[in-house]
């Protein structure tokens, strides 16, 4: 009943909210010559929404209401990004100027000091596990161009860094997406076990037959329920309890979780006049999703009992965040995850324009 209620509520939400659109249009030019950059890509990060600039440098897109990180890129130029939503002014007929890339002295010198020539052979499997994940969905992901990756190891800091010379292409055969990922850097510190990656993913639906479409729809639904995207959409739509979420505030001194009886209390939760949700907690938030058991792979890796009844994730808020109606949130550097959401990586990621 709970899942059916959410589907009904979400469909109402989708029709009422995401069916409305706003226009993003303009011209993309070289910052120095002012000439149009035909073929430049204009897209919304972590979505399937994008277009290509024409011979005059012009583009136009109608975006479903919500929040996005708009990206504009062209080979040999610095990618620019801008956070936008349906309330952002000046998005029609805007001129975007791209700067040509210039290789820094640091980038030149690092090649001769730290690069591992056989990096993929030595660290490829480790990188895939840490970047794409180890879930069933992640195991069905294939990196089609591993040769674009460059691996660097810093012996004194016992740290691995991975960068990409061009877009990393990942085919997710479980969810039916090809992901073009502009990987800025992937860093893993072996002493602490901490991993950080920065970059820009863009999703393209893969071609399918009827059998693939049915399988992908089922897998996407499974990936969606209990995900961070699902959680933030439910928080925005005030349906956390109805969808099986229970949240607790963890006292950092005693580590004792205390249930938050009203997640929509004004001390944590505020809807703005622009229809955005401001959310923040002092301390760590413990999130339980009771509608699905954790993956058996997760339980085995974390050495947890097979009888563990539900998924648990921990969020630490460094600052308040703003959530848009499509589940997009910012600033994304204001949150740290552990538990189930930290385990689910690129292989379980869905685009912000995903709909059931």
Secondary structure, 3 states (H helix, E strand, C coil): CHHHHHHHHHHHHHHHHHCCEEEEEEEEEECCCCCECCCCEEEECCCCCEEECCCCCEEEEEEECCEEEEEEECCCECCEEEEEECCCCCCCCEEEEECECCCCHHHHHHHHHCEECCHHHHHHHHHHHHHCCCCHHHHCEEECCHHHEEEEEECCCCEEEEEECCCEEEEECCCCEEEEEEEEEEEEECCCCCEEEEEEEEEEECCCCHHHHHHHHHHHHHHHCCCHHHHHHHHHCCCCHHHCEEEEEECCCCCCEEECCCCCCCCCEEECCCCCEEECCCCEEEEEECCCCCCHHHHHHCCCCCCCCCEEEEEEECCCEEECCCCCEECHHHEEEEEHHHHCCHHHCCCCCCCC
